[in-house]
Amino acid sequence: MTIAPDNARQGASHIYRAMRDLVQSMDDTIPGKFEITKKGIVHDMMAPIGPHELTTLHVRKRLEKVMPDEIVAHTGEPDVEDESESIMRRPDVMVITWEDMEVPGSFDPRTLIAAIEIVSRSNPDNDWVGKVRDYPLMGIPVYAIFDPRTGTGAVLSDIHPTPDGPRYATRKDFVYGEDVTIADWTIPTDGLPRYKDETSAS
């Protein structure tokens, strides 16, 4: 038996906690959203209004029309955190029960029914690459992506083990105008806003 893995885990945990403290200290002073990924800190600048926020609102309201009262499509704080994986994320929309929201601090990612992201123009790889990697590691069973750049999206599900760690086995692509099923609920995607030109930021 060796103690090296434990030492490595303790070192990683110490680094993660230092990054988390840094992110929390910057959250109220620097615009944008900070997240901790398997690759380090990500800073995503977002405009306060625009297609990103309107899409978030449309998706939330459409989901809440078809979900039961005990489940909510939550936007905003707190973060979703898995300290064992050294990941802290803040999905644009979190499908979660009221009961599982009644916790101190960050949400447990394994209590989420689904995470939904609206792709940022400033950093699309964060949603299409980083979170596709991180969300199955955190145990989030369904991940839906809406991309206002292209008017397309995808729903990923069915976490399974791979040599690189847990990954989503199933991906269902959609285009705006089609109905999309997220977990147990189907919503329309018609009328969702698109990014109009390169000067628009989100």
Stockholm file with secondary structure:
# STOCKHOLM 1.0

chainA/1-202         MTIAPDNARQGASHIYRAMRDLVQSMDDTIPGKFEITKKGIVHDMMAPIGPHELTTLHVRKRLEKVMPDEIVAHTGEPDVEDESESIMRRPDVMVITWEDMEVPGSFDPRTLIAAIEIVSRSNPDNDWVGKVRDYPLMGIPVYAIFDPRTGTGAVLSDIHPTPDGPRYATRKDFVYGEDVTIADWTIPTDGLPRYKDETSAS
#=GR chainA/1-202 SS CCSHHHHHHHHHHHHHHHHHHHHHHHHTTSSSEEEEETTEEEEECCCSSSHHHHHHHHHHHHHHHHSCTTEEEECSCSCEEEGGGTEEECCSEEEEEHHHHCSSSSBCGGGCSEEEEECCSSCHHIIIIIHHHHHHHHTCSCEEEEETTTTEEEEEEEEECCTTSCEEEEEEEEETTSEEEETTEEEECTTCCCCCSTTCCC
#=GC SS_cons         CCSHHHHHHHHHHHHHHHHHHHHHHHHTTSSSEEEEETTEEEEECCCSSSHHHHHHHHHHHHHHHHSCTTEEEECSCSCEEEGGGTEEECCSEEEEEHHHHCSSSSBCGGGCSEEEEECCSSCHHIIIIIHHHHHHHHTCSCEEEEETTTTEEEEEEEEECCTTSCEEEEEEEEETTSEEEETTEEEECTTCCCCCSTTCCC
//
